[in-house]
Amino acid sequence: DLRNYEPKMMTEREKPKAVGSSTIARLTLHLVLDAIRRGSGLDGRGAASNGILLPLCTGMSMAMTLTSIREALPEEEKGKKNVVLWSRIDQKSCYKAIASAGMRCVVVQTKVNAETDEVVTDMGAMAKALEENEGNVLAIITTTSCFAPRVPDAVDEVAKLCQKNDVAQVINNAYGLQCDRTSKLINRACVVGRVDAIVCSTDKNFLVPVGGAIVMSPKSDVTKSIGKIYPGRASGSPILDLFITLLSMGLDGYKGLLAERRRLVGVFEQKLRSVAEKHGERMLVCPRNTISFGVTLDHLTGSQSEDGDSSEVSYFGSILFMRCVSGTRVVPRGQDKKMGNDLFEGFGSSTSNFAHSYLTAACAIGVSEADIDEFSNRLGKAFKEYAAKKRKQA
């Protein structure tokens, strides 16, 4: 509450030659934490009780967080605990963050829910990975904002596992602040078990330019440690952008954007389903992901073919791109990708054997009903253009 804000003495993180920047940074942190607590719904006495703003992308902020957690260990454990368990999510930045922090990534495979299309946390595989790397695990990285068919990890169950095994949990919540269901899940995790840090992007949640993140923690020593290990000076632009944006929109403006996104989720889903069914496809059934939605592309590759024709799916993606549809992802079935020493089978779907090629689209903060209508129109035209190309080839 800024009404009770009292200036404090300069800390070791603040530079005497940058008093103005330091003041703006502190004010912005107060503003963004207030928006997160009263807007997004993260608990101000738990998940969002402490925070630090970083002029870094989400991936680099994850690397900083892992480094600070390791630095807090007793000296005799620093060299031993160098393994990070990562519940598989097919995004390169998190994998690179672990490598950048000088740690070894152990990828924990996910599984497909037998009753839906959801790709979910495999708690059995997580427990087994902990056992196999006993004594060497520094942290488990989970994800609560993801592309369909992936759904948020069971961070509450992982929190119990972390507490039992004295292992840190870092939650990648890049764009999850706009979803109240995700905030409730994180709040629950902080109550029932161990959560050390929640990393969120400023641009994906507050509509500012790319390049900033906020790291929150129920523990004040975690955010203080991150501040102490930040090397050198940093650009103030990402924090200043956020400061101006928060002052401009105000709490009511931010709440209004969140409420409008919630209202439009049903509209977005209905329009997307209508286009999919019109062209012989269907929506992926992922009820626990209310930001990202998927549509099968089985008719592009032959119905659930073993490997799929990635060139056909990629061509469909190029049609969307040429129609200025950005933000969608087309994922062919059966494509593999290697990162570091790890081979990711079925890359893109966050699991090895997903049954469909598909595309995803998101109903994110800032979207309007006119945007949804235009997107649906262009997606429909892309399906027609692809069908015309196939007829011409035949």
C-alpha positions as CSV (number, residue, x, y, z in Angstrom):
1,D,0.0,0.0,0.0
2,L,1.8,3.2,-1.2
3,R,-0.1,5.2,1.4
4,N,2.0,3.6,4.1
5,Y,5.2,3.7,2.0
6,E,8.2,5.1,3.9
7,P,11.5,5.8,2.3
8,K,14.3,3.5,3.6
9,M,18.0,3.8,3.8
10,M,19.9,2.9,0.7
11,T,20.7,-0.8,0.4
12,E,23.8,-2.4,-1.0
13,R,21.9,-3.0,-4.3
14,E,21.4,0.7,-4.8
15,K,24.0,2.9,-6.2
16,P,24.7,6.4,-4.8
17,K,24.9,7.8,-8.4
18,A,21.6,6.3,-9.4
19,V,19.2,7.4,-6.6
20,G,16.5,8.3,-9.0
21,S,16.6,5.0,-10.8
22,S,16.6,3.1,-7.5
23,T,13.6,5.1,-6.3
24,I,11.7,4.3,-9.5
25,A,12.6,0.6,-9.2
26,R,11.3,0.5,-5.6
27,L,8.1,2.3,-6.4
28,T,7.5,0.1,-9.4
29,L,8.0,-3.0,-7.3
30,H,5.3,-1.7,-4.8
31,L,2.9,-1.0,-7.7
32,V,3.4,-4.3,-9.5
33,L,3.1,-6.4,-6.3
34,D,-0.1,-4.5,-5.5
35,A,-1.5,-5.2,-9.0
36,I,-0.5,-8.9,-8.6
37,R,-2.1,-9.3,-5.2
38,R,-5.3,-7.3,-5.8
39,G,-5.6,-8.0,-9.5
40,S,-4.1,-11.4,-10.3
41,G,-5.0,-12.9,-6.9
42,L,-1.6,-14.2,-5.7
43,D,-1.5,-14.2,-1.9
44,G,0.3,-11.2,-0.4
45,R,1.1,-13.2,2.7
46,G,2.4,-16.2,0.7
47,A,3.4,-16.4,-3.0
48,A,3.5,-12.6,-3.6
49,S,4.8,-11.5,-0.2
50,N,8.3,-10.7,-1.5
51,G,9.5,-9.7,-5.0
52,I,12.3,-8.3,-7.1
53,L,12.1,-6.7,-10.6
54,L,14.8,-7.7,-13.1
55,P,15.5,-6.0,-16.4
56,L,15.9,-9.5,-17.9
57,C,13.9,-12.0,-19.9
58,T,12.1,-14.9,-18.1
59,G,14.9,-17.4,-19.1
60,M,17.8,-15.3,-17.7
61,S,15.7,-14.5,-14.6
62,M,15.3,-18.3,-14.1
63,A,19.1,-18.7,-14.4
64,M,19.7,-15.9,-11.8
65,T,17.2,-17.6,-9.5
66,L,18.9,-21.0,-9.7
67,T,22.3,-19.4,-9.1
68,S,21.0,-17.6,-6.0
69,I,19.5,-20.7,-4.6
70,R,22.8,-22.6,-5.0
71,E,24.8,-19.7,-3.5
72,A,22.6,-19.9,-0.4
73,L,23.7,-23.5,0.3
74,P,26.4,-24.5,2.8
75,E,29.8,-24.6,1.1
76,E,30.1,-28.4,1.3
77,E,26.9,-28.8,-0.7
78,K,27.5,-26.2,-3.5
79,G,29.5,-28.5,-5.6
80,K,27.4,-31.5,-5.0
81,K,23.9,-30.2,-5.7
82,N,24.1,-29.4,-9.4
83,V,21.1,-31.3,-10.8
84,V,17.8,-29.6,-11.8
85,L,14.8,-31.7,-12.5
86,W,12.6,-30.2,-15.2
87,S,9.1,-31.3,-15.8
88,R,9.2,-31.4,-19.6
89,I,7.8,-28.4,-21.4
90,D,9.0,-27.9,-25.0
91,Q,10.4,-24.3,-24.7
92,K,14.1,-23.8,-25.2
93,S,14.6,-20.9,-22.9
94,C,14.2,-22.8,-19.6
95,Y,16.5,-25.6,-20.7
96,K,19.1,-22.9,-21.7
97,A,18.6,-21.2,-18.3
98,I,19.6,-24.3,-16.5
99,A,22.7,-24.7,-18.6
100,S,23.6,-21.0,-18.2
101,A,23.5,-21.4,-14.4
102,G,26.1,-24.2,-14.8
103,M,23.8,-27.0,-13.8
104,R,22.8,-30.3,-15.3
105,C,19.2,-30.7,-16.5
106,V,17.3,-33.9,-16.0
107,V,14.2,-33.9,-18.1
108,V,11.3,-35.6,-16.4
109,Q,8.8,-36.9,-19.0
110,T,5.2,-36.0,-18.9
111,K,2.1,-38.1,-19.8
112,V,-1.2,-37.7,-21.6
113,N,-4.4,-37.8,-19.6
114,A,-6.3,-40.8,-20.6
115,E,-9.7,-39.0,-20.5
116,T,-8.7,-35.8,-22.4
117,D,-5.9,-34.5,-24.6
118,E,-4.1,-32.9,-21.7
119,V,-0.3,-33.4,-21.3
120,V,0.1,-33.5,-17.5
121,T,2.8,-33.9,-14.8
122,D,4.0,-37.5,-14.3
123,M,4.4,-37.5,-10.5
124,G,5.6,-41.1,-10.5
125,A,8.4,-40.1,-12.9
126,M,9.2,-37.1,-10.8
127,A,9.6,-39.1,-7.6
128,K,11.7,-41.7,-9.5
129,A,14.0,-39.0,-10.8
130,L,14.4,-37.6,-7.3
131,E,15.3,-41.0,-6.0
132,E,17.8,-41.7,-8.8
133,N,19.6,-38.3,-8.2
134,E,19.3,-38.4,-4.4
135,G,21.5,-35.9,-2.7
136,N,22.4,-34.1,-6.0
137,V,19.1,-32.3,-6.8
138,L,19.2,-28.5,-6.2
139,A,15.7,-27.7,-7.5
140,I,12.7,-28.8,-9.5
141,I,11.4,-26.4,-12.2
142,T,7.7,-26.6,-12.9
143,T,5.6,-24.6,-15.3
144,T,2.2,-23.1,-14.9
145,S,1.8,-21.2,-18.2
146,C,2.1,-23.3,-21.3
147,F,0.9,-24.0,-24.8
148,A,-1.9,-26.6,-25.3
149,P,-2.1,-29.5,-25.0
150,R,0.3,-29.0,-22.0
151,V,-1.5,-27.9,-18.9
152,P,-0.1,-26.3,-15.7
153,D,2.1,-28.7,-13.7
154,A,0.7,-30.1,-10.4
155,V,2.8,-27.6,-8.5
156,D,0.9,-28.3,-5.3
157,E,1.8,-32.0,-5.4
158,V,5.4,-31.2,-6.4
159,A,5.5,-28.7,-3.5
160,K,4.8,-31.6,-1.1
161,L,7.5,-33.7,-2.7
162,C,10.0,-30.8,-2.5
163,Q,9.3,-30.2,1.2
164,K,9.7,-33.9,2.0
165,N,13.0,-34.1,0.1
166,D,14.4,-30.7,1.1
167,V,14.6,-29.6,-2.6
168,A,13.7,-26.1,-3.9
169,Q,10.8,-25.6,-6.4
170,V,11.0,-22.8,-9.0
171,I,7.8,-22.1,-10.9
172,N,7.9,-20.8,-14.4
173,N,4.8,-18.7,-14.5
174,A,5.8,-16.6,-17.5
175,Y,2.3,-15.4,-18.5
176,G,0.2,-17.0,-15.8
177,L,-0.7,-13.9,-13.9
178,Q,-3.6,-13.3,-16.2
179,C,-5.3,-16.5,-15.1
180,D,-7.0,-16.6,-11.7
181,R,-7.1,-20.4,-11.8
182,T,-3.3,-20.6,-12.0
183,S,-3.0,-18.1,-9.2
184,K,-5.1,-20.2,-7.0
185,L,-3.0,-23.3,-7.8
186,I,0.2,-21.4,-6.9
187,N,-1.3,-20.1,-3.7
188,R,-2.3,-23.7,-2.7
189,A,1.2,-24.9,-3.5
190,C,2.7,-22.3,-1.2
191,V,0.4,-23.5,1.6
192,V,0.8,-27.3,1.3
193,G,4.5,-27.5,0.5
194,R,7.6,-25.8,-0.7
195,V,7.8,-23.1,-3.3
196,D,11.0,-21.0,-3.4
197,A,10.4,-18.7,-6.4
198,I,7.8,-17.8,-9.0
199,V,9.2,-16.2,-12.2
200,C,6.8,-14.0,-14.3
201,S,7.3,-12.0,-17.4
202,T,6.4,-8.3,-17.3
203,D,5.7,-8.0,-21.1
204,K,3.4,-11.0,-21.2
205,N,1.3,-9.9,-18.2
206,F,1.4,-6.1,-18.3
207,L,1.6,-5.3,-22.1
208,V,5.0,-3.6,-21.9
209,P,7.9,-4.1,-24.3
210,V,9.9,-7.3,-24.0
211,G,12.8,-7.5,-21.5
212,G,11.6,-7.6,-17.9
213,A,10.6,-10.1,-15.2
214,I,9.4,-10.2,-11.7
215,V,10.6,-12.9,-9.3
216,M,8.4,-13.5,-6.3
217,S,8.8,-15.7,-3.3
218,P,7.2,-16.5,0.1
219,K,10.7,-16.2,1.5
220,S,12.4,-12.8,1.7
221,D,15.9,-14.3,1.7
222,V,15.4,-15.7,-1.8
223,T,14.7,-12.3,-3.5
224,K,17.4,-10.6,-1.4
225,S,19.9,-13.2,-2.6
226,I,18.9,-12.6,-6.3
227,G,19.5,-8.9,-5.8
228,K,22.9,-9.5,-4.3
229,I,24.3,-11.6,-7.1
230,Y,23.1,-9.4,-10.0
231,P,26.4,-8.4,-11.7
232,G,27.0,-4.7,-12.6
233,R,24.5,-2.1,-13.6
234,A,21.4,-2.7,-15.6
235,S,19.2,-0.8,-18.0
236,G,16.3,1.0,-16.3
237,S,14.1,1.0,-19.4
238,P,12.1,-2.2,-18.7
239,I,11.3,-1.0,-15.2
240,L,10.5,2.5,-16.4
241,D,8.2,1.1,-19.1
242,L,6.3,-0.9,-16.4
243,F,6.1,2.1,-14.1
244,I,4.6,4.3,-16.7
245,T,2.2,1.5,-17.8
246,L,1.0,0.8,-14.3
247,L,0.4,4.5,-13.5
248,S,-1.5,4.9,-16.8
249,M,-3.8,1.9,-16.5
250,G,-4.2,2.0,-12.7
251,L,-5.5,-1.0,-10.7
252,D,-9.0,-0.6,-12.1
253,G,-7.6,-0.6,-15.7
254,Y,-5.6,-3.8,-15.0
255,K,-8.6,-5.5,-13.4
256,G,-10.7,-4.5,-16.3
257,L,-8.2,-6.1,-18.8
258,L,-8.3,-9.3,-16.7
259,A,-12.1,-9.4,-16.5
260,E,-12.4,-8.8,-20.3
261,R,-10.0,-11.7,-21.0
262,R,-12.1,-14.0,-18.8
263,R,-15.2,-12.9,-20.6
264,L,-13.7,-13.5,-24.0
265,V,-12.4,-17.0,-23.2
266,G,-15.8,-18.5,-24.0
267,V,-16.1,-16.4,-27.2
268,F,-12.7,-17.4,-28.4
269,E,-13.2,-21.1,-27.7
270,Q,-16.6,-21.1,-29.5
271,K,-15.3,-19.3,-32.6
272,L,-12.2,-21.5,-32.8
273,R,-14.4,-24.7,-32.5
274,S,-16.7,-23.4,-35.2
275,V,-13.8,-22.9,-37.7
276,A,-12.3,-26.3,-36.7
277,E,-15.4,-28.3,-37.2
278,K,-16.3,-26.6,-40.4
279,H,-13.0,-27.9,-41.9
280,G,-13.2,-31.4,-40.4
281,E,-11.0,-30.8,-37.4
282,R,-11.7,-30.5,-33.6
283,M,-10.6,-28.6,-30.6
284,L,-8.1,-30.4,-28.3
285,V,-9.8,-31.2,-25.0
286,C,-7.6,-29.4,-22.4
287,P,-10.0,-27.9,-19.8
288,R,-7.2,-27.0,-17.3
289,N,-5.6,-24.6,-19.8
290,T,-7.7,-21.5,-20.2
291,I,-5.2,-19.4,-22.0
292,S,-3.9,-21.6,-24.9
293,F,-6.2,-23.6,-27.1
294,G,-5.4,-26.2,-29.7
295,V,-7.0,-27.5,-33.0
296,T,-6.1,-30.7,-34.6
297,L,-4.6,-30.7,-38.1
298,D,-5.2,-34.4,-38.9
299,H,-6.6,-33.7,-42.4
300,L,-3.3,-32.0,-43.4
301,T,-1.2,-35.1,-42.6
302,G,-3.6,-38.0,-43.0
303,S,-5.8,-38.9,-40.0
304,Q,-3.4,-39.6,-37.1
305,S,-0.6,-40.9,-39.4
306,E,2.3,-42.5,-37.6
307,D,4.8,-39.8,-38.4
308,G,2.7,-37.1,-40.1
309,D,3.9,-34.9,-42.9
310,S,5.7,-32.1,-41.2
311,S,6.1,-30.2,-44.5
312,E,2.4,-30.0,-45.0
313,V,1.8,-28.7,-41.4
314,S,4.7,-26.2,-41.8
315,Y,3.1,-25.0,-45.1
316,F,-0.2,-24.4,-43.3
317,G,1.8,-22.4,-40.8
318,S,3.3,-20.3,-43.6
319,I,-0.2,-19.6,-45.0
320,L,-1.1,-18.2,-41.5
321,F,2.0,-16.1,-41.4
322,M,1.4,-14.7,-44.9
323,R,-2.0,-13.6,-43.7
324,C,-0.3,-11.7,-40.8
325,V,-1.5,-14.2,-38.2
326,S,1.2,-14.1,-35.5
327,G,1.3,-16.0,-32.2
328,T,-0.1,-19.3,-33.5
329,R,2.1,-22.4,-33.4
330,V,1.8,-25.3,-35.7
331,V,3.2,-28.6,-34.4
332,P,3.6,-31.6,-36.7
333,R,3.4,-35.0,-35.1
334,G,6.6,-37.0,-34.7
335,Q,9.2,-34.3,-35.1
336,D,12.3,-34.7,-32.9
337,K,14.8,-32.0,-31.7
338,K,18.0,-32.2,-29.8
339,M,18.9,-29.7,-27.1
340,G,22.3,-30.2,-25.4
341,N,22.6,-33.9,-24.8
342,D,18.8,-34.5,-24.6
343,L,16.7,-35.7,-27.5
344,F,13.1,-34.5,-27.4
345,E,10.8,-36.9,-29.3
346,G,7.6,-35.3,-30.5
347,F,9.0,-31.9,-29.9
348,G,6.5,-29.1,-29.5
349,S,3.8,-31.1,-27.8
350,S,5.8,-31.6,-24.5
351,T,5.4,-35.4,-24.7
352,S,6.9,-38.2,-26.8
353,N,3.8,-39.7,-28.5
354,F,1.0,-37.1,-28.9
355,A,-1.7,-38.4,-31.2
356,H,-2.2,-35.4,-33.4
357,S,-0.6,-32.6,-35.4
358,Y,-2.2,-29.4,-34.3
359,L,-2.1,-25.6,-34.0
360,T,-2.4,-23.5,-30.9
361,A,-3.7,-20.0,-30.4
362,A,-4.0,-18.0,-27.2
363,C,-6.7,-15.8,-25.6
364,A,-4.3,-13.5,-23.8
365,I,-4.6,-10.3,-21.9
366,G,-5.3,-7.3,-24.2
367,V,-7.2,-9.3,-26.8
368,S,-10.5,-7.8,-28.1
369,E,-13.6,-9.4,-29.6
370,A,-12.7,-7.7,-32.9
371,D,-9.3,-9.4,-32.8
372,I,-11.0,-12.8,-32.3
373,D,-13.4,-12.2,-35.2
374,E,-10.5,-11.2,-37.5
375,F,-8.4,-14.2,-36.4
376,S,-11.3,-16.6,-37.0
377,N,-11.9,-15.2,-40.4
378,R,-8.2,-15.4,-41.4
379,L,-7.9,-19.0,-40.0
380,G,-10.9,-20.0,-42.0
381,K,-9.4,-18.5,-45.2
382,A,-6.1,-20.4,-44.5
383,F,-7.9,-23.7,-44.3
384,K,-9.6,-22.9,-47.7
385,E,-6.4,-21.9,-49.3
386,Y,-4.7,-25.1,-48.2
387,A,-7.7,-27.2,-49.5
388,A,-7.5,-25.4,-52.8
389,K,-3.8,-26.1,-53.1
390,K,-4.4,-29.8,-52.5
391,R,-7.2,-29.9,-55.1
392,K,-4.9,-28.3,-57.6
393,Q,-2.2,-30.9,-56.9
394,A,-4.6,-33.7,-57.4
